[in-house]
């Protein structure tokens, strides 16, 4: 493919390469003529982050297991088991999957002036097929996309053998087209509700909260059969990003992650809290917030409410930007109601509170399909790197960028967002990238 096309021709080429029927059901996005450039510093962050997060997943798995065994405080597993059905808790603790952790890691990263902030850590991510298609398509235009042209396809094939199946729940059925395209064989994509496990390796494309609706699957699958990610609902909780900051657990994290690894993760994970309504001693306060009772949170001024409140997991509202409340963007009564609901639901649906990180503003262009012209847009970027874990090593397969209009607080897939892969900026260092308008000003 010629790399000498005009920017408009490049964007039209990308749009023309979309597979028949699309990659997502009833979803569209804006197409750019080029990938989103990241500075050398940001690329270095992405290259080291995969192994850090894999080590973090292993430490989380170990911490839960030690809590169950009585080697760490019981409140840890009690918190992470809240609201889960007993059968699924028993499956998650099965000795045959004792050390298993997700083989695909996708953090949702907010691009800031300082680097990245992790807003979520997803072990059942959508977008694998889309990112593979994006990388392959832009590579045809001569772009050196992060992860390489075939990085996503090679990474996924490494964790799911050729005889394996991708098993979807009805909740995630909108992403079936991208996986059919990636596999090139529709027969390998199966509905979870009627899936009869036969020993073939399984890539689980359903959340653990779907478990009880999967009667046939539950009756036929045994923990000894290969499945990734493993059915461990405690590993899919957003609570981990708050527990990482928990004072009683700091020594554990240091031992399991190393002092260097713990320090590096602190650069990426915003400070967070578990919304636990248990009363504090009269002289105690909640760290950083300096309040004695969570109800005081509802009285915070809008300026003080630079916070985000999320349901932690095991709920249909725990993915797709549902169940997320940004305090500074809400009227006081609505914020107070959200705080009250989080406290009331603690026993079955714990919530996590985090510092809200506002992404830096950049510029990127997209093709206006009505006029046929390129339009420059100011926006904020969500960066989603995909890491594939093989032989205990996390390898970067590709990076999906969702570039949202600057007035949007929640950065997620939407019709007016630009979606494209990422590349290293052609000029080294931040200075060159700033000249091209891709670093904050």
C-alpha positions in Angstrom: 0.0 0.0 0.0 1.4 3.4 -0.9 2.3 5.7 2.0 2.0 8.8 -0.3 -1.7 9.2 0.0 -3.1 12.5 1.1 -4.5 12.7 4.7 -8.1 12.6 3.3 -7.3 9.6 1.1 -5.7 7.8 4.1 -8.8 8.3 6.2 -11.0 7.1 3.4 -8.8 4.0 3.0 -9.2 3.2 6.7 -13.0 3.6 6.5 -13.1 1.4 3.4 -11.3 -1.5 5.1 -14.0 -2.0 7.7 -15.2 -5.6 7.4 -18.7 -6.1 6.0 -21.1 -6.0 8.9 -18.7 -4.0 11.1 -16.9 -5.0 14.2 -19.4 -4.0 16.8 -23.2 -4.3 16.7 -24.8 -0.9 16.2 -21.6 1.1 17.1 -19.8 3.7 15.1 -16.9 6.1 15.6 -15.0 8.8 13.9 -12.1 7.8 11.6 -8.7 9.5 11.6 -6.1 9.6 8.9 -3.3 8.6 11.3 -2.7 7.0 14.7 -2.4 9.0 17.8 1.2 9.8 18.6 2.6 9.3 22.1 5.8 10.7 23.4 8.8 8.5 24.2 8.1 8.9 27.9 4.6 7.7 27.5 5.7 4.7 25.4 8.3 3.8 28.0 5.4 3.8 30.6 3.4 1.4 28.4 6.3 -0.9 27.9 6.9 -1.5 31.6 3.3 -1.4 32.7 2.2 -4.8 31.5 4.5 -6.8 33.7 3.7 -4.5 36.7 0.0 -5.2 36.3 0.5 -8.9 35.8 2.5 -9.0 39.0 -0.2 -6.9 40.7 -2.8 -9.5 39.6 -0.7 -12.3 41.0 -0.4 -10.4 44.3 -4.1 -9.8 44.5 -4.8 -13.5 43.9 -2.3 -14.4 46.6 -3.7 -11.9 49.1 -7.2 -13.3 48.7 -6.0 -16.8 49.1 -4.0 -16.0 52.2 -7.1 -14.3 53.7 -9.2 -17.4 53.1 -6.5 -19.5 54.7 -6.4 -17.3 57.7 -2.8 -16.1 57.0 -4.1 -12.6 56.4 -7.1 -10.8 57.9 -10.5 -12.3 57.1 -12.0 -8.9 56.2 -10.1 -9.0 52.9 -11.9 -12.0 51.4 -15.2 -11.1 53.1 -15.1 -7.8 51.4 -14.2 -9.3 48.0 -16.8 -12.1 48.3 -19.7 -9.7 49.2 -22.8 -10.4 47.1 -21.3 -13.4 45.3 -23.3 -16.7 45.1 -21.8 -19.5 47.3 -21.3 -21.8 44.3 -19.2 -19.3 42.4 -17.1 -18.6 45.5 -16.5 -22.3 45.8 -15.5 -22.5 42.1 -13.1 -19.5 42.5 -11.3 -21.2 45.4 -10.9 -24.6 43.7 -7.3 -25.8 44.1 -7.1 -26.7 40.4 -7.1 -23.0 39.4 -5.3 -21.8 42.5 -2.6 -19.8 40.8 -4.4 -18.8 37.7 -4.8 -15.1 36.8 -6.0 -13.4 33.7 -4.0 -13.9 30.5 -5.3 -10.6 29.0 -4.8 -7.4 30.8 -6.2 -4.1 29.6 -6.0 -1.0 31.8 -8.0 2.0 31.0 -5.5 4.9 31.1 -6.3 8.6 31.3 -3.6 10.5 29.5 -2.4 13.4 31.7 0.3 16.0 31.7 2.3 13.8 34.0 1.8 10.4 32.3 -1.0 8.0 32.8 -3.7 7.4 35.5 -5.4 4.0 35.7 -9.1 4.4 35.9 -9.9 0.7 35.6 -8.2 -2.6 35.2 -10.2 -4.9 32.9 -9.5 -8.6 32.6 -12.5 -9.3 30.3 -12.0 -6.5 27.8 -13.7 -5.8 24.6 -11.8 -4.3 21.6 -9.3 -7.1 21.0 -10.6 -7.7 17.5 -11.0 -3.9 16.8 -7.5 -3.2 17.9 -6.1 -6.0 15.8 -8.0 -4.6 12.8 -6.9 -1.0 13.5 -3.2 -2.1 13.8 -3.3 -4.1 10.6 -5.1 -1.4 8.7 -2.9 1.5 9.7 0.2 -0.7 9.2 -0.8 -1.0 5.6 -0.4 2.8 5.4 3.2 2.5 6.6 2.5 3.3 10.3 4.7 1.7 12.9 1.8 1.1 15.3 2.7 0.1 18.9 2.6 -3.6 19.3 3.2 -4.2 15.6 0.8 -5.0 12.8 0.2 -8.5 14.0 0.8 -8.1 17.7 -2.9 -8.4 18.7 -3.5 -11.5 16.6 -0.3 -13.2 17.7 -1.0 -12.4 21.3 -4.5 -13.7 21.3 -3.5 -16.9 19.4 -0.8 -17.5 22.0 -3.4 -17.6 24.8 -6.1 -19.4 22.9 -5.1 -22.4 20.8 -6.6 -23.1 17.4 -9.1 -25.6 18.9 -10.3 -23.1 21.5 -13.6 -21.3 21.7 -14.6 -17.7 22.5 -17.7 -18.0 24.7 -20.1 -15.0 24.9 -22.9 -14.2 27.2 -26.0 -12.3 26.0 -24.8 -9.3 27.9 -21.6 -9.1 25.7 -23.1 -10.2 22.4 -22.6 -6.8 20.8 -18.9 -7.7 20.5 -19.4 -11.0 18.7 -18.5 -9.5 15.2 -15.0 -8.4 16.2 -14.1 -11.8 17.6 -15.5 -13.6 14.5 -13.4 -11.4 12.4 -10.3 -12.0 14.5 -10.7 -15.8 14.5 -11.9 -16.0 10.9 -14.1 -18.9 12.0 -17.7 -18.1 13.2 -18.0 -21.7 14.6 -15.4 -20.9 17.3 -17.6 -18.2 18.8 -20.2 -19.8 21.0 -23.1 -18.5 23.2 -22.4 -19.1 26.9 -26.0 -19.8 27.8 -26.0 -23.0 25.8 -22.3 -23.8 25.7 -21.5 -27.5 26.4 -17.9 -27.7 27.7 -16.1 -30.5 26.0 -12.5 -30.0 27.1 -11.6 -27.4 24.5 -9.8 -24.3 25.8 -12.2 -21.4 26.5 -11.7 -17.7 26.3 -14.4 -16.3 28.7 -16.1 -13.3 27.2 -18.6 -12.9 29.9 -18.6 -11.3 33.4 -18.8 -13.4 36.5 -22.2 -11.9 37.4 -23.6 -13.8 34.4 -22.5 -17.1 36.0 -25.9 -18.2 37.5 -27.6 -17.8 34.1 -25.3 -20.2 32.4 -26.8 -23.5 33.4 -25.4 -25.7 30.7 -22.0 -24.2 31.0 -21.9 -24.5 34.8 -23.0 -28.2 34.6 -20.4 -29.2 32.0 -17.3 -27.2 32.8 -14.8 -28.3 35.5 -12.1 -26.1 36.9 -9.4 -28.4 35.5 -10.5 -27.4 32.0 -8.5 -24.5 30.4 -10.4 -21.2 30.6 -9.1 -17.6 30.7 -9.7 -15.5 32.5 -10.4 -17.9 35.4 -13.8 -17.6 37.0 -12.6 -15.6 40.0 -15.0 -12.8 40.6 -12.8 -11.3 43.3 -10.1 -10.5 40.7 -12.7 -8.5 38.7 -13.4 -6.0 41.5 -12.4 -2.3 41.2 -11.8 -2.5 45.0 -8.3 -3.6 44.3 -7.3 -0.1 43.1 -8.4 1.2 46.6 -6.9 -1.7 48.5 -3.6 -0.9 46.9 -3.5 2.2 49.0 -4.8 0.6 52.2 -2.4 1.3 55.0 -2.5 -2.2 56.6 -1.6 -3.8 53.3 1.4 -1.7 52.4 4.0 -4.2 53.7 2.3 -7.0 51.7 2.4 -5.0 48.5 6.0 -4.1 49.1 7.0 -7.7 49.6 5.1 -9.1 46.6 5.7 -6.3 44.1 9.1 -5.2 45.4 9.7 -1.7 46.6 10.4 -0.5 43.1 7.3 -2.1 41.7 5.1 -0.6 44.4 6.6 2.8 43.8 6.0 2.5 40.1 2.3 1.5 40.5 1.8 4.5 42.8 2.6 6.7 39.7 -0.3 5.2 37.9 -3.0 4.3 40.4 -5.0 7.3 41.8 -5.6 7.3 45.5 -8.8 5.5 46.4 -11.0 4.4 49.3 -13.4 1.5 50.0 -16.8 2.9 50.9 -17.2 0.9 54.1 -19.9 2.3 56.4 -18.5 0.8 59.6 -18.2 3.5 62.3 -14.7 4.8 63.1 -13.3 5.3 66.6 -14.2 8.8 67.9 -10.7 10.1 67.3 -10.1 8.6 63.8 -10.6 10.2 60.3 -10.7 8.7 56.8 -7.2 9.4 55.3 -6.8 12.2 52.7 -10.4 13.2 53.1 -10.1 14.1 56.8 -13.7 13.2 57.6 -15.0 11.0 60.4 -18.1 9.7 58.7 -18.8 9.0 55.0 -22.0 11.0 55.3 -19.8 14.1 55.5 -18.8 13.4 51.9 -22.3 14.5 50.8 -21.7 17.9 52.2 -18.5 18.6 50.2 -18.6 21.6 48.0 -18.5 21.1 44.2 -14.8 22.1 44.2 -14.1 19.5 46.9 -15.9 16.8 45.0 -13.1 16.1 42.5 -13.9 12.5 43.1 -15.4 9.6 41.2 -17.6 7.0 42.8 -18.0 3.5 41.2 -19.7 0.3 41.9 -16.9 -2.2 42.3 -18.0 -5.3 40.4 -20.4 -8.3 40.1 -23.2 -6.2 38.7 -24.4 -5.2 35.2 -23.7 -1.6 36.2 -20.0 -2.3 36.8 -18.9 -2.1 33.2 -19.4 0.2 30.2 -19.2 3.4 32.3 -22.5 2.6 34.1 -22.6 3.0 37.8 -20.0 5.8 37.7 -20.6 9.2 39.3 -18.3 12.2 39.0 -18.8 14.3 42.1 -17.8 17.7 40.6 -20.2 17.1 37.7 -23.4 16.5 39.8 -25.8 18.7 41.7 -25.4 18.3 45.5 -28.7 16.3 46.0 -27.7 13.8 43.3 -24.2 13.4 44.8 -25.7 12.9 48.3 -28.1 10.3 46.9 -25.2 8.4 45.2 -23.1 8.4 48.4 -26.1 7.2 50.4 -26.8 4.4 47.9 -23.1 3.3 48.0 -23.2 3.0 51.8 -26.5 1.1 51.8 -25.3 -1.4 49.2 -22.0 -2.1 51.0 -23.0 -5.6 52.1 -23.9 -6.8 48.6 -22.3 -4.3 46.1 -19.3 -2.5 47.6 -18.3 0.8 46.0 -15.0 2.4 45.5 -14.1 6.1 45.6 -11.1 7.5 43.7 -9.5 10.8 43.1 -10.9 12.0 39.8 -8.1 12.5 37.2 -8.8 14.9 34.4 -7.1 14.1 31.2 -5.0 16.7 29.4 -6.4 18.3 26.2 -4.9 17.4 22.9 -5.8 17.8 19.2 -6.4 15.2 16.6 -8.3 15.2 13.3 -11.0 13.0 11.9 -12.8 12.6 8.6 -16.1 14.4 8.3 -17.9 11.9 6.1 -20.6 14.5 5.0 -18.1 17.1 3.7 -15.2 14.8 2.9 -12.8 17.1 4.8 -10.6 16.5 7.8 -11.7 18.3 11.0 -9.5 19.1 13.9 -10.9 18.3 17.3 -9.8 19.1 20.8 -10.3 16.2 23.2 -9.0 14.0 25.9 -7.6 10.5 25.3 -8.3 7.2 26.9 -5.4 4.9 26.2 -6.1 1.1 26.3 -3.0 -1.1 26.0 -3.6 -4.8 25.6 -1.1 -7.2 27.3 -1.0 -10.9 26.7 0.6 -13.1 29.4 2.5 -16.1 28.1 5.0 -18.0 30.3 4.5 -15.5 33.1 5.6 -12.6 30.8 3.2 -9.8 29.8 3.7 -8.6 26.2 2.2 -5.5 24.6 0.0 -6.5 21.6 -1.4 -3.2 20.7 -2.9 0.1 22.0 -6.4 1.4 21.3 -7.0 5.1 21.7 -10.4 6.6 22.3 -10.2 10.3 21.7 -13.3 12.0 23.1 -14.5 15.6 22.8 -12.9 17.8 25.4 -16.2 18.6 27.1 -16.9 14.9 28.0 -16.0 13.9 31.6 -16.3 10.1 31.0 -14.0 8.8 28.3 -15.5 5.8 26.6 -16.6 4.6 23.2 -19.1 7.0 21.7 -20.2 8.0 18.2 -18.4 11.3 18.4 -15.1 9.9 19.6 -12.1 9.2 17.3 -10.9 5.6 17.7 -7.4 4.7 16.3 -4.2 2.9 17.3 -1.1 4.6 18.8 2.4 5.2 17.5 5.6 6.6 19.1 5.9 10.2 18.1 8.4 10.6 15.3 10.4 13.2 17.1 12.0 12.0 20.4 11.1 13.6 23.6 8.1 15.8 24.6 9.3 18.9 22.8 8.8 17.4 19.3 5.4 16.1 20.2 4.3 19.5 21.6 5.3 21.2 18.3 2.7 18.9 16.5 0.0 19.7 19.0 -0.2 16.4 20.7 1.0 17.3 24.2 -1.0 19.5 26.6 -0.4 23.2 26.5 
